[in-house]
Structures are given as C-alpha cells and as structure tokens.
Amino acid sequence: MMAAEKWYEYQECYRKYGLDMRPKCVSKKDEIKKPSGLRISAKDKARLLLLTLFAGLLCICLIITAAYSTQIKFNTNAILAQADEVQGEIENLNVAIKSATNISIIEEKAMNELGMVYPEITQIAFIEAGSNTMPDFALTLKQLAFNK
C-alpha cells in the first residue's frame, strides 16, 4: 500500500499548482452528444440536391452546346473545302479558255485541221468607200466570193 500512499502525496503536490491528477471518467453521454451547429436540416438537403441537379444540367447543356458548335464548324470547313475545289476548277477553265482563244492557236488549228490558207491577192475583193452604185451589196459580195 505504500505505493498508493505515495500516489496520493504526489496528487497533493500537484494540486498546489492547479493540476488535478485524478483519472477522469468518460461518460457515455459525452460521447453521444453531437454539436448542434453541424446538423443539416431536410430543407438544406433539398436545396443541396437542387443545386447539384442544376449544376449537372448546366454541365450537360455546355457539353451539348460544344458538340453542336463543333458540328457547325465541321460543316463550315467542308463547305470551304468544296469552295476551294470549285475555285480551282474555275481557274483551270479560265486558263483553258485563254489558251483556246489565243490567235496563234486558232490560226494553227485552221491551217492544220481544216486546211484553210490565206487568200491570194487575186481572191481579195476591194470595195470603194465613195461608190454607191451597187444596189444590193450582199448579192454583189456573194457573186464576187463564188465567181458567179
């Protein structure tokens, strides 16, 4: 028992300095108690649920909007690519028109493919500007051209 007596003496020494050395009993009431400030009411839970649903719907709307804008951008790029192809075809056709209307190419085709030649000096008909004696100019020109 000597140890128990020494223990009580030590307790007395510590009480002088304001320390209590007795073991404290933990009651079940203290453990079960919850602070009243941390409770969430049913109204707050409903608000949190609605807030979560609203945030989810907002995110879904953002995803749908991004997908729709991506689809529009894809369609726009496809149309621009088609426009570039058509522009290239137009440029090719313009080059073909310019090369086909070149006077030297026309002259070469006329001579090689159609067998045309330049007229000789005897085959050229001259018309005087001051003479109005011909009653039918078209008939006269036709007769001169076909030697009739």
C-alpha positions as CSV (number, residue, x, y, z in Angstrom):
1,M,0.0,0.0,0.0
2,M,2.9,2.2,0.2
3,A,2.7,2.9,-3.5
4,A,-0.9,4.1,-3.1
5,E,0.1,6.4,-0.3
6,K,2.9,7.9,-2.4
7,W,0.5,8.4,-5.2
8,Y,-1.8,10.5,-3.0
9,E,1.1,12.5,-1.8
10,Y,2.0,13.3,-5.4
11,Q,-1.5,14.3,-6.1
12,E,-1.4,16.7,-3.2
13,C,1.8,18.3,-4.6
14,Y,0.3,18.8,-8.0
15,R,-2.9,20.3,-6.5
16,K,-0.8,23.2,-5.2
17,Y,0.0,24.1,-8.8
18,G,-3.6,23.7,-10.0
19,L,-3.3,20.3,-11.6
20,D,-5.8,17.5,-10.8
21,M,-4.2,14.1,-11.1
22,R,-7.3,12.0,-10.6
23,P,-8.3,9.9,-13.5
24,K,-11.4,11.3,-15.2
25,C,-14.3,9.0,-16.1
26,V,-15.6,9.3,-19.6
27,S,-19.4,9.1,-19.6
28,K,-21.4,7.8,-22.4
29,K,-23.5,10.9,-22.6
30,D,-20.4,13.0,-23.6
31,E,-19.6,10.6,-26.4
32,I,-23.1,10.6,-27.9
33,K,-23.5,14.3,-27.8
34,K,-23.1,16.0,-31.1
35,P,-22.7,19.7,-31.6
36,S,-26.0,21.2,-32.5
37,G,-24.5,23.6,-35.1
38,L,-23.4,20.9,-37.6
39,R,-26.9,19.5,-38.2
40,I,-28.2,19.7,-41.8
41,S,-32.0,20.1,-42.0
42,A,-34.2,18.5,-44.6
43,K,-34.7,21.9,-46.2
44,D,-31.0,22.3,-46.6
45,K,-30.6,18.8,-48.0
46,A,-33.3,19.6,-50.6
47,R,-31.5,22.8,-51.6
48,L,-28.2,21.0,-52.0
49,L,-29.9,18.3,-54.1
50,L,-31.5,21.0,-56.3
51,L,-28.2,22.9,-56.6
52,T,-26.4,19.6,-57.6
53,L,-29.1,18.9,-60.2
54,F,-28.9,22.4,-61.6
55,A,-25.0,22.2,-61.8
56,G,-25.4,18.8,-63.6
57,L,-27.9,20.2,-66.1
58,L,-25.7,23.2,-66.7
59,C,-22.7,20.9,-67.4
60,I,-24.8,18.8,-69.8
61,C,-26.0,21.9,-71.6
62,L,-22.4,23.1,-72.0
63,I,-21.4,19.7,-73.5
64,I,-24.3,19.7,-75.9
65,T,-23.5,23.3,-77.0
66,A,-19.9,22.5,-77.5
67,A,-20.8,19.4,-79.6
68,Y,-23.3,21.5,-81.7
69,S,-20.7,24.2,-82.3
70,T,-18.2,21.6,-83.3
71,Q,-20.6,20.1,-85.8
72,I,-21.3,23.5,-87.3
73,K,-17.6,24.2,-87.6
74,F,-17.1,20.8,-89.3
75,N,-19.8,21.6,-91.8
76,T,-18.3,25.1,-92.5
77,N,-14.9,23.6,-93.1
78,A,-16.4,21.0,-95.5
79,I,-18.2,23.8,-97.4
80,L,-15.0,25.8,-97.6
81,A,-13.1,22.8,-98.9
82,Q,-15.7,22.4,-101.7
83,A,-15.5,26.1,-102.5
84,D,-11.7,25.8,-102.9
85,E,-12.2,22.8,-105.2
86,V,-14.7,24.8,-107.3
87,Q,-12.4,27.8,-107.4
88,G,-9.5,25.6,-108.7
89,E,-11.8,24.2,-111.4
90,I,-12.8,27.8,-112.4
91,E,-9.1,28.8,-112.6
92,N,-8.4,25.7,-114.8
93,L,-11.3,26.6,-117.1
94,N,-10.1,30.2,-117.4
95,V,-6.7,29.0,-118.4
96,A,-8.2,26.6,-121.0
97,I,-10.4,29.5,-122.4
98,K,-7.4,31.8,-122.7
99,S,-5.3,29.2,-124.4
100,A,-8.2,28.3,-126.8
101,T,-8.8,31.9,-127.8
102,N,-5.2,32.6,-128.5
103,I,-4.9,33.8,-132.1
104,S,-1.9,31.8,-132.9
105,I,-3.5,28.5,-131.7
106,I,-6.7,29.3,-133.7
107,E,-4.6,30.0,-136.8
108,E,-2.6,26.8,-136.4
109,K,-5.8,24.7,-136.0
110,A,-7.4,26.4,-139.0
111,M,-4.4,25.5,-141.2
112,N,-3.6,22.0,-139.9
113,E,-7.1,20.6,-139.1
114,L,-9.3,22.5,-141.5
115,G,-6.9,23.0,-144.4
116,M,-7.5,26.8,-144.6
117,V,-5.0,29.0,-146.3
118,Y,-4.6,32.8,-146.6
119,P,-6.2,34.2,-149.7
120,E,-4.1,35.3,-152.6
121,I,-4.2,38.9,-153.9
122,T,-6.4,37.9,-156.8
123,Q,-9.0,36.5,-154.4
124,I,-9.4,39.6,-152.3
125,A,-12.4,41.9,-153.2
126,F,-12.0,45.6,-152.5
127,I,-14.9,47.9,-152.0
128,E,-14.7,51.6,-152.7
129,A,-16.0,53.8,-149.9
130,G,-17.4,56.5,-152.2
131,S,-19.3,54.4,-154.7
132,N,-23.0,53.7,-154.1
133,T,-23.8,52.2,-157.5
134,M,-24.3,48.7,-156.3
135,P,-28.0,48.2,-155.4
136,D,-27.6,45.0,-153.4
137,F,-24.3,44.8,-151.6
138,A,-24.8,41.3,-150.1
139,L,-25.6,39.9,-153.6
140,T,-22.6,41.5,-155.1
141,L,-20.3,40.3,-152.4
142,K,-21.7,36.8,-152.8
143,Q,-21.1,36.8,-156.6
144,L,-17.6,38.0,-156.1
145,A,-16.9,35.4,-153.5
146,F,-18.2,32.5,-155.6
147,N,-17.2,33.9,-159.0
148,K,-20.7,33.6,-160.5
